[in-house]
Amino acid sequence: MERQAILKLKDGKEFTGIAFGADNPISIGEAVFNTGIPGYQEILTDPSYAGQIVTMTSPMIGNYGISSTDNQSSGIKATGLIVKKLYRGPVMEGRITLDEFMKREGITGIEGVDTRALTLHLRDHGSQNAVIFTPEKRTEAETLLASFPEITERDLIDGVSVKQAVTNPDLGPGFAKPPVNAKKHFAVIDYGIKRSIIASLYRHGASVTLFPHTVKKEEIIALSPSALFLSNGPGDPALLTDAVELTKSLIGELPIEGICLGHQIITIAIGGKTEKMKFGHHGSNQPVRDTLTGRTFVTAQNHGFMTVRSSLPATTAIWFENADDGTVEGLYDETLNVRSVQFHPEAAPGPEEGDAIFNVFMEKAR
């Protein structure tokens, strides 16, 4: 039996559709859009999407089901999913449907939405809080939406970080295993890390100690790692004052590298600023230019905040920039021994042209 559902944005725009997944009468989060075609499983389980409702711009989602080897974390981290059409047919043996996956994970989606119109609205008016609800819950949902904190007011890291340190975590079937004879050892702070990032470090010859976001400087120094690596994760980096102060305190003590949120934390730690983007970069088709070589390649990205170019210290150089809008996609500072990228070189999902970034991370580690 179909369950009617309504999507309402904070600015009042509404869309109607049919609910799928878990039977939750109300689901709330920041509405964003992702321009990828495949990769919905990796997107939903990427901790960077914590607190967000994801709109998929591809017209049909769910065609190949859900596998046991593609989750980027322990389960779905997004708070909802918006699609034009949900595939409800059979899937390959050993897989389950997207609908069943969302039921198991307790996450609600809405299908039948004009996702093109919604995407254009978010492009023009910006990503914003939204709520998916059943008709009888309208009053309750609208009250919640009116008072729900903005993404710039929500510290989401504690819900996606490990609780205690672990060395060379087993990522499960389908992912790389730790190297037998590691070339380097990375201290990785987990702000919501994707499994594929750890797997990429393994594949490039690094062993890993994964620390919770509450780690102290003394714990990292005691490990004597080859480098400190700051992971991706959800939310506004400006809220992460402890992470910034920790990073500041370790500048000059060891090489510091980062991806996505980690890049933004490094930006603030070296004296720069970040700001919220109107609708962010979410998808697998973002072109990036390497300022050192002039080479342009396509990357996977998922971020709603960016580095303010003019705020960076004089010694800091732009490593990569977005070929579409000119935003900073990477930086390095040889005097401070820091380097980072805003995009996802591990892809998952998306193009793997950025994988060579891990070679640089390895080379610059001590």
N, C-alpha and C positions, 0 to 999 in steps of 0.2 A: 504493500500500500504506500503510495507516494505521500511524503510529508512536505507540505508547503513551508517555505522559508523566505525570509526577507533579509536583505543586506542593506544596512543604513550607514552612511558615512557621517562623520561629525558635522560636515557642512550642510547636512540635510538631504543629500542626494540618496535616492532609494532604488534598489533593484529587487525584483522578485524572482524566485526560482524554486527548486526542489532540494530538500536536504538529503545528504547521504552521509555515510560513515556513522559515527556514534550519535545516539539520540540525546544530544545536549540541547536544551531549549534556548540557551544563550551562550555565544562564544564571542570573545572580544579581543581586540589587538589592533596594531597599526596595519592598515591596508597598504600593501606594496604590490608591484607587478614584476614578474619575471619573464623575460623574452626568450628563454630557452625552449627547445622543442622536446627532446628527451630529457631524462634526468630528474623526473618528479620525485622519485624515492630519495635520491641524494639531497634534493632541495628540502624536502619535508624534515629530514633527519639531521640537517645541518644546524648545529647549535646557534649559529649566527642569526637564524630566523626566530629564535625564542622571542615571544611577545608579539609576533607578527602574523597577520592573515595574508596568505600568498595568493595573488591572482596569476594564473597561468595564461599567457597570451595565445599559446597554441590552441587551436579550436577543439581538439579532442585529446583527453588525458586519460591514461590508464591502460593503453592498448597492450602493453607487454607485461602487465601485472607487477608484482612485487617479488623480488628474489630474497634469498637468505644471505646474500653476500655483498649487498650494496649500501647498507645503512652506514651513515657517517657518524652515528653515535648510538646510544642504547635504544633509541626510539624516536618518534616524531617530536620535534621541538617547536615547530610552528603551532599557532593556536587555531588555525583554520585554513581552508583551501577553497578557492573560487575558480570554477571552470565553466566553459561554454557547454561542453558535452562530456559526460563521464562514460567511458567505455565499460559496458556491463557484460560483455561476452566472455567466452572461455579463455583461459590463459594456459601457458605451457605447464606440463607436469612439474611439480616441485615448487610452483609459484602460487601465490594467492592474489586475489583481485585487490585493486586499490581501495575499493569500498570496504572489503573485509579487513584490510590492514588498518584503516582508519577506525573501524569499529573496535578492533582489538586494542588500539592505542588510545581510545577515548576522545578522538578528535572529530569534529563535525565539519562537513563541507557543504557548499551550495552549488548546484549545477543549473544550467538554463539561463545563466546571467549573460548579458551582452558584454562580454569581456573586452571587446574592442572599444565600446563606448566607455566602459569603466576605466580602461587603461588611459584613454585620451583625457578623461576627467582628472585622473590622478596626475597625469603629465602636466596638465594646465593648472590645476589647483593644489598639487602637492600631495605626497603621502600623508595620510591622516588616520586617526583612530576610526574604527568601524566595528559594527556588531552584527552578527548573524543570529537571527532569532525566529522562533515560531510565532504566528500571528497572535496567539493568546498571551504572549509575553511582551507585547509591544511596550506597555507602560514601564515595566520593570527594566527592559532593555534600554529604552531611551533615557531613563533616569541614570542607569549605569554609564551609558555613553557620555552623558553630559559631565559627569564627575571623574571619569577615568583619566589617570595621569598620562601625560604625553611621554613618548619614548625618551625624551630628553630629561625626564624626571624619574625614570625607572632603572635601578641598578639590577640587571638581570644575570650577573655573572655567577652568583652563588648557586643558582639553580642548574648551572651547566658545567661547573668545574668539578674535578675530582676532589674527594675529601681528604685523601692522604697520598703521600708520594708513592710512586710505583716505578720501578725500573724495567724498561723494555716490555711494556704492556702487550699482551696477546690481543691482536685486533680481530681475531676470528677468521673464519674461512673466507678465501678470496682476497685477503690482504697479505702484503709482504711480511716476512718474519724478521726478527732482529738479526743483524749480521753476526756470523760466528766470530770473525776477527774484525772488530770495529776499528775504523780509522780514526774516528773522533767520537767524543761523548758530549751530547748536548743536554744542558739543563733547560727544560721546556716548561714554561708556566702556562697552565691550562686555563684560559679564559673562555673556553668553549671550543676546544680543538676538534677538527675533523679527523677521523681515522686515516683518511688518505694523506694528510700532511705527515703524520707519524710514519705511515708506510713509505712515503717518499724519502724521508730521512733514512729509514732502514735501507731502502734500495740504493741509496747513494753512499752507504757504508758507515752510517752513524748509529751508535747506540743512544738511548734516550732515557733520561730520568724525568718523569712527568710530575710536576709539583702542583699542588692546589694554588688558587689565586691568593691565599693567605700566607704563602711562604715568606720566610724572613731572609734577609740578606745573609745572615750567618750560615743558614742551611745551604745556600747556593755556593758560597765561598768554600765551605767545607768539602763540597763535592769536587772542587777544582776542575770544572768542566772546560771543554774546548771553546764553548760559546754559550751565551744565554739566548734563548729563542722565545719570543713572545707570540702567542698563538692568535688566531682569529677568535671572534666571539661577538655577542650581541650588544646593542645599545650604544650609548653616548660615551666616548672616551673621557670627556671632561668630568664625568662623575667619578672616575676611577682614580681618585687622588692617591690612594695607597699604592696602586700599581705605578703611577707616575713617579712618586717619591722613591719607590724601590728601584726603578729603572735609573733615575738620576743618581742614586747612591752607588750604582754599579758601573756607571760610565767611567771608563779609564781603567777599570779593574779587569775587564774581559771583553771580548767582542760581543756586541749585542745585535741581534737580527730579529726580524718580525714579519708577519704577514697580516694584512687586513687590519683588525683592531690592534694587533701588535704594532703595526706601522703607525697607527694613530697615537698610541701610547708613547712610542719613541718620538714622534713629532712634538708632543707636549713636553716630554722630558728634556729635550734639547733646547727648549725655549720657544718653540713654535706654537701655533694655534690650530684648532680644528673647528669646523662649522658644519651644521646640518645642511644636507643637500635638499633641493626641492623634491625630487623623487628618487634620487640615488641611482646606482648602477646595479642592476640585478639581472644576470643573464650570462649566456655563453658566447656572446658575439661582440665583445668590447675590444676595439682596436687600440693597441698601446705602442708607442714609439720609444725605442731605446735611444736616449740622447747621446750615448757613447759611440754607437755604431750606425745610427740612422735607420736601423732595421725596424719595421713595423710588423707586429704579429697580433693574432686574435687571442683574447683571454677570457676566462670565466671570472665574474665578479659578483660580489654581494655585499654592498655597503651603502649606508645612508648618510655617512659623514665623510668629510674629506679634509686633507691638509690645506691650510691657507698658505699659498706659495709665498706671498710677501712677508709672512711672519717668520720665515726660517732664518737662522743665523747665517752670516756671510760665509762661513766655512762649509755650510751644507749645500750639496749639489743635488739637482734634480736628476734622478737616474732614469725614470720613465715618466711619460706623460700621455694622457688620453688623446688619441688622434681625432676624436670627435669633438670634445669640448675643452681640451687643454688642461684638464685637472691633473693634479700631481698623482702619479701612480707608483712612485718609488723614489727613494732618496738614499744618499750615502754621505758620510762625513768621515774622511780619513783621519782627521785630527781627533775625533771622538771615538773612532772605531765602531761606528754604527751603520747599518744598512737595512733597508726594509722595502717591501712592495705592498701596494694596496690591493692588487689583484690576487687571484688564487693560482699559483704556478702548478699546483697539484691537480687542477681541474676538478673532476668528480662532482658534478658533470661538466663537460666542456672540452675545448681543445687543449692539447698537451704541449703546445709550442713553448710554453713558459717553463717547462721542466728543467731547463738548463740553469735556472735561477738557483736550484739546489746545489749545482756544482760551485757556484760562486759562494754560497753560504758555507760549503765545506772548505773551500780554498781559504776563506777569510777567517775561519775558526782556527784557534791556535793549536 
